[in-house]
Amino acid sequence: SVPCSAILSSYLLGERLNLLGKLGCMLSLVGSTVMVIHAPEDEEVTTLDEMTSKLKEPGFLAYAAILLALCFLLIFYLAPRYGQSNILVYLTICSVIGAFSVSSVKGLGIAIKGFFAGQPVLQHPLTWILVITLVASITTQINYLNKSLDIFNTSLVFPIYYVLFTTIVITTSIILFKEWVAMTVIDIIGTVCGFLTIILGVFLLHAFKDLHVSLENLPQVLQNEQQVPVTRDDKNILIEVDNSSIAPEDKPKVFRLYT
């Protein structure tokens, strides 16, 4: 999603993607590949009853309560005040809600398998709870993601959303399914390094988005950075002509007026 959204927004929406942005997209792709290689194996949950027992665990209930409280704080307090100026507000709402949508998709996948296996999944209350949760979470995500896209640059929205959403999903997976329990030290280090590589790529994509850097003008940009003229905000500035030495008090001073 990071390279595709950045590249397509550059060509279709006219949003500029410089050399550092392209490097950031490549780092995000490399980091995702490393994470997939070292990702934990999915814990086997085959029935809705097993999924229900997972959702009822105290650790996940506390985690879900914290996410809901954070989501309500963002929606009703921070979003009306800072949503128009801070890109992280809307995207954090989408990412936090994403924890519930991913869990709902996981449970509905189990329900669909059970339905085709002849199990009475339609009579199970968890099936309808997961459907309602999925519809509500996806609707909220689409709403705030569209608001973010209307205000901010597309090539910035998707990478930041990707990092935040991935962080929430990994945390939810650890708490709900305990998929990291059986991981080796090498896989843990590989997963963490892959995720840090993604964050580095997104940082390059976001922090240097306003620089006009390409392979053609890279030497010129580096040279100009060493000779950046001082920009003065005031258009009417008195500048003393002779700055090399302090004029004696008995010698008249000469000034030049720039307008």
N, C-alpha and C positions, 0 to 999 in steps of 0.2 A: 504493500500500500504506500510506503514512503517514496520509493523511486517513481512508481506509476503516477501518483498524485502530483508530485513535484514536476515531473517531465510533461505530463499532459496539461497541467495548468500553465506551464511555460509556453507551450505551443498553441493551445486552444484559447486560453484566457489572456494571453499576452503578459503574464507575470514573469519577470526576469529571473533566470536561474544562472548564477555565475559559476565559476570554476570550483570554488569552495563548496557551493551547494551540491554540485555534481559529485564531488568527493564525499560529501556527507551522505548522499544517497547510496553510494557504493559501500561505505562503511556500515550503513544500516542493513544493507543486503548481506554483507559478510557476517555481521553480528547475528542476524537472524539465522543464517545457515549454521553457525557454531552452536547457537542455542538448540536448534532442532537436532543436531548430531548428539548433543549431550543431554537432551531432555529426558526427564524421568518417565518411566513406563506408567501407563494409566492403570490405576488400581481397578480390579475387576468388581464392578457393581452391576449385577444382572437383573435385579428385581426392584420394583418400587418400594417394597418393604425395606430393603437394604438402603435405598436412597433416603427413605424417611428416617431411618436410624442415624444416618450421617447428618441429616439436617437438624436433628434434635440434639446433637451433641452440644454441651455447654460452651465449648470453645467457639464453635461456629455461630451459635446464637448470640454470644457477646460480640463477635466480629460483625455480624449482620446488624446488630443494634448500633454499633459505632458508625458503620457506613450509612445507615438511615439517618442518624443524627447529623452527620456531616453533610449529607445530601440536602436535608431540610435547611440547614444553616446556609448552604450555598445558594439554594433556590430562593429562599424568602428574605435573606438578609444581604448577602454579598452580591448576588447577580443584579438586583435593581440598582445597586450603588456603583459597582466596579465592573460589571459585565461588558459595558461598552468600551472600556479602556484597557482592561487586562485580559489577555488571551487565555490565561490559565483558568479563569472562573468557569466559563461555559464548558471547557474541555474537561475540567475536573469533575463536573456534574456528569458528563457523559461517561467518564471512566469509572466513577463510583457506581453508577447504575449498571455499568457493564458487568460487574461482579454478579448481579442477580440475573442478568440475561444469560450469561454463560452457564451458571448453575441450572437455570431453567431449561436451556437447550440440552444439557447433559441428561437431566431427568426425563425430558420428553423423548429423547433418543431411546432411552430404556423403555419408556412406555410404548413407543412405536414398535420396537422389537417384540415386546410382550403381546401387543395386539395381533401381530401376524403369527405369533406362536400360539394363539388361542387363549391367552390369559385375559381375565376380566378387568382390564386396565381402565375401562370407561367407568366402572363402578368405584374405582379407587379415588378418594378425595384428593390425593396428591396430584393426580393428573390435571384436574381443573385448577388447582392452586398454581401449578406451574404454568398453565396456559395464561391465566390472568396476569401472573407476574411477568411472563415474557412479553405479552402485549403492552403492558404498562411501561416496562423498562425500555423496550425498543421505541415506543412512541416518544418517551422522554428524551432518549438519546438522539433521535432524529430531529426533534424540535430544537434542542440546544446546539446540536452540531450545525444545523442550518443557520441558526443565529450567528454562530461563530464564523461560518463561511461568508455570511453577508457583510461582516465587519472586517475580518482579517484576511491576510493573504493565504490562498489555498495551499501553497507550497510550505507554509508554516503550520497550518492547522493540522494537517494529517500527520506529519512527523511527531509533533508534540502529543497529539492524541494517541498515536501509536505507542509512545513510551509510557504515558500515564496508564493507558488501558492494559498494556502488557504487565506493568507492575501490579496492578490490581488483580489481574487474572492469575498471575503467579502466586500472589499472596493467598487468594481464595483457594487455589488448588492445594497449596500447602496445608491450609487449615481444614478444608472440607474433606479432601480425598487422601491427604497425607501421602502424596506421591513421591515426596523427597526422602521418605524414611529409609528406603532401600537403596538410595543412590550412593555411589562410591565417591571418594574425595575428588578424584579426577573429573567425574561428571559434574560435581558441584562447582568446582573451579572453572570448568569449561562453560557451564551455563552462566555463571556470574560474569566471566570475561566477555562472553558473547553479548550479554545485556549491556555491559559497560561500553562495548564497542558501538552498540546502537545509540546509546546516549551521546557518545562522542560525535557520531555522525549527525545526529539531530542538532547538536550544539553548533557544528560547522555550518549546517544549513540555516540555522536561525541567527546566530551571532553576527555573521558576515554577509547577510543578505543584501545590504545596501552598497557593498563594494563592487565596483565595476572591474572584476578580475576575470581574465581569460588567458588562454595560452599565448595569444598574440600580443596582448598588452601587458603581460606579467612583468617583464623587465622594466617597462616604463612606469608601471604602478609602484614597483619597489623603489625606483629612483625618485618618483614624485613624493613618496611618503617621507623621504629624507629632506625634502625641500618644500614642505607645506607652508604657504604664506599665512601670516596671522590675519584672521578675519575679524574685523571690528564691526560691532553692531551699530554704534553711533555713527551716523553719516557726517556729522559735523564735529570733527576732532581737531584740536590744536596740537600739532606735532612740532616739536622743536627741531630746527634744521640741524644744528650742530649738536649731535649726540655724542661725539667722540670725547669731548672735554667740557668741563663746567666753565661757563663764561664768567669772567670776573664781574663784580658788581658794578664797576664803573664802565663796563662795555655793554652797549644796548643788545638785547636779545632779539633774534629774528624768528618769527613764526610763519608757518604756511597753513592756510586754511583749505582743507579738503571738503568738498561738497558733492 
